[in-house]
Amino acid sequence: MVTVKVNGENKQLEDKTNIADFLKSNNIDPIGVTIEHNLEIVNPENIAKVTLKDGDILEILRFVGGG
């Protein structure tokens, strides 16, 4: 079992997964979001290459337009 903190909330994962699979399993479209992993911005091209480990911290930022 892997525990990661996502936007301030602890999430339990069945096993190690990468960021792209995590987003997909949570119905989050990777287009239009910015991912911060352990205080570093992840290049969108690399989200499938970053494996989440126990204790990792993710911030998923979505930009919303308005006026």
Protein Blocks (a to p, Z undefined) as FASTA:
>chain_A
ZZddeehiacddfbdcdfklmmmmnopafehpacdeehiacdfklmmmpccdehiacddd
dddddZZ
